[in-house]
């Protein structure tokens, strides 16, 4: 069954979006499409609960039931939106086709913004450590070298370091606050490095506005481990990658 695009209105800012549910590969090999409930009411995720972030679906090809991340969408206003799903529906096996007739990217990949990058393969997030791993993998995909866990997080809040890069990851259930955004910006200024912030629950309105003022790239991640840019600085970072050529 093909993944359908559905209209989504952000409950926080009322912006309209078009959302296409991700497709996951069942262990039997059949593609399983998350059944987004057309006409349902999306909600803003203010406090993330791990139990509420997963949905159990049955593959109609083999009958296997597994847990999959509920569909979520990051709005440009900084809100993280969770879409309603038909929990009783089963994924249907079969070939996938995009509206234009060409095959989409394989399940679990994100089309690269430029032809020089291979498809990004996300890391499914089930724990806070998975969120760090997903962000690190994404930064490596963008071309940053030597991305690793920082050993001094308790001192300055930095979670990841790379060559000319510092990054912070917020896996909490509350929107990231303005203070955390400012902390990352100060670390970037002190170390003359590029920065990136990754959040699972989105950002407070104050944090989003402050990031735009300071030029801090903000990303939101859903539980598939796929970061999405939510401000112009993040879009620019995706296009530019590392500041210096040859650091990938």
N, C-alpha and C positions, 0 to 999 in steps of 0.2 A: 504494500500500500504506500503510495507516495505521501511524503510529508506535506501537509497543506499549510499555506500561509494564512494567518488570521489577523484581523485588525485588533490592536491593543491601545487603549488610552491610559496614559499614566495617571493613577489616582492622586498623585501629588501636584503635578503641574498642568495636567490635562493635555499634554502633547500626545499626538497620535503616532503610533508606530505600526510596522508590519512585522510579525513574528512567524518564523518557520521553526517548528519543533525539531530538535535534534533526533537523529536516528541512531540507534545502538545495535551492535551486532550480538544477537543471541549466541550462546555457545554452540547451538546447532547449525549456525551459519545464516539463519534467516534475519533480515533486518526488522527491527522492532521500532515502530514510530510511537512516540509519546502522544496519547490522544488528548490534545488540548480541547477543552470544552468551549466550542464556539458559542458566543453570546454570554459566556460566564463573566464574572466580575473579578478582575485582577486586584490584588491587594499589595500595598507597600510593605516590604519586609523591614520592620523596625527592630525586632528582636528575633534573631535566628535560633530556632530549635533544630537540633540535628534530626530528631525523630520526625519532625514535620517536614523535613527537607527531602524525604524520600517517598516514593510511591511504588507499591507492589503491582507488577503487571505480568500477565501470562502471555507467553508466546503461543499464538494459535498454530504455529508450525509443529512444535514438539510438545506443547503443554507445560513447559517449564515455567515456574514463577520465580522472578528475581526482583530485587529492589533497584530502582533507577532514580537518578536525581530529578526532582520536580522541575519543570521548565521555569526559568527565570530570565528576566530581561533588565539590563541596566539602562536607565533613562539618562539623557544628557543633563538633566537637572540634578543628578546625583542619587536619585532614588533607585532602590532595587525592587523590582516588581516580580511577584510570583503569580503565575498564571494558573487558573483552575484546570484540572484534568478530570477526565471521566475514569475514576478509579476502577470501575468494573469492566472497562473495555480491554480488549486484548490486541496486541500488535499483530498485524497481518503480514505474513511473508510475501515476498514477490519482488519483482524488479522495481527500482526507483527511477523516476523521471522528473526532471525539473520542468517548470512551465515552458521553457524555451525548447524542450525536447532533448537537451543534452544531459548526460549523467552527472549528478552532483559529486562533490568530493566524498571519498569513503567515510564511513561512520567513524567518529572520533578524530576528525581532522578539521582544521580551519584553513580555508584558502589563503595563501600568502598575499600580502598587499603588493608585492613586486615579484617579477619572474625569477629574481635571483635567490629567493628563499624557497626551500621545500615546504610542503604542508606541515603546519604545526600539529603535533600530536599531544593533546592535553593529558594531564594526570588526574584521575578521578579523586575528588576531595572527600574524605571521610573523617579526617582528623585535622587538628591544627598543623601538625607536621606536614601533612599532605599539601596544605595551602602554601607552605614555604617551598616545598618541592615544585609545585605547579608554577609559582611565580619565578623560581630560579630557572626552570626549563624554558619559560617564555622569554626571559631576558637573554638566555643563551641563543634562542631562536632569532631574536632581534639582532644578534651579532656581538653581544658583549662577552668578553673573554674572562676567564677565571672567576666566574660567578660561584660564590660559596656562602655557606652560613657564616655570619659574623660572630666573633667570639666575645664581643663586648656589648651585647644588647642591653644588659642591665645598666650600663653607664650612659648610653646615648640613644637607645631605642632602635638602632639600626639592626635589621634582621639579615640582610644580604649585602654582600660586597662583591664588586667586580672591578675590572680595570677601568678606572675613571667613573665608577658607578657606586651609588649607595641606594638601598631600597628598603622599604618598610612594608610589612604584611600584617594586616589586622584580620584575624580569623574569628573575632568575637561576634556576638549576636546583636550588637548595637551599632548604629551608624558611626563611622569614624568622626571624631571631634576635631574642631579647628586647631586645638593645641597640638594634636599629633601631626597635622599637616605642617604647621609652623616649625615643629621640631625637625621634621625631615628637611625642610628648606634651610634651616640653620646649619644642619650637618652638611648639606650640599655646598653651602657658602664657605664653611670652614675648611672643607676638603677639596674645594674647587672641582667638584664632581657633578655629573648628571644624577638625577634622582628619579625615583618612580615609587608610587604608592599603590598597593593592592589591598582591596577590602572585600570581604564576603557580604557585608550587610549594607554597603553603600556609604554615603557620606552625609553628614549634617549639612543643612543649607549654608551655615556659616563656614563650614570647612570647604565646601564646594566653591563659594565665592572667594575665600581667601586663597585657595589654590589657583584660581584664575588670575588673581592679582599678582601672585608670586611666580606664576609660571610653573607650578608643580604638576607633573603628569599624574593623573588619577585613573586607575583602572578598577573595575569591579569584576569579581569572579563568581561564576555559578559553580555548582558542585560537580560539573563536568571538568572543572579545572581550566576553563577557557576564559582568559582575561578579555574584557571589552573596554575600550577607551571611553571616558565620559567627559573629557574636556579637550579643548584645542591643543594644550600642551602634550597630552597623551597621543593625539593624532600625529603631532609633529615628531614625537619620539619614535613612533612606528615607522615613519617615513625616513628619518635620518639615521636611526640606530646609533652606534657609538660615535662620539664626537670626532675621533681621529681615525682616518683610514687605516686599515690593516690591523685593527684591534680585534676583529672577529676570530 
